């Protein structure tokens, strides 16, 4: 695996699984992703040990592992067979301050979560050894991307709607007022091209969402 974007998404999925209680999942490794971005050459390895013993004895490798892993009861909780993912695409131009981008991402996530509800949660909470309860996050990865074009956000919305994917939107009108009645009035007095698009979140099957947002780069 030499594609830094693909590798980052794989790490994010693994980290999400680990946060959900899968102790065999990998940790996030941003240093390795950065090395791939700089041009880390292809790597390979060779493992013998149990494999070689298994070959010599003609037995299944599970019978030749000295210290086999034992699954915990928690890991037996069934998870969705489909790999789902949410991609957030934010408008990123020199005129838009960082607080506005963070605000857009937060509102998109909240809007998405309120519509999808509890189905996003795989494990509700974990408890530390000393009894501290920790509410868990959603079971699906959220990828942040960016674009310099409001038009591309509107086009993304239309394409996602055609595919029947779950979407959330955030606009300048929503950002500039907490009065929903006023925002409704503003947006209904404009055409779609006149709306100030700040961000779109798309949720669905991983391959479908990745293909839909492949033109956008990861947010910096």
Secondary structure, 3 states (H helix, E strand, C coil): CCCHHHHHHHHHHHHHHHHCCCCCCCCCCHHHHHHHHHCCCCCCCCCCHHHHHHHHHCCCHHHCCCCCCCCCHHHHCCCCCCCEEEEEEEECCCCCCHHHHHHHHHHHHHHHHHHHHHHHCCCCEEECCCCCEEECCCCCEEEEEEECCHHHHHHHHHHHHHCCCEEEEEEHHHHHCCCHHHHHHHHHCCCHHHCCEEEEEEEEEHHHHHHHCCCCEECC
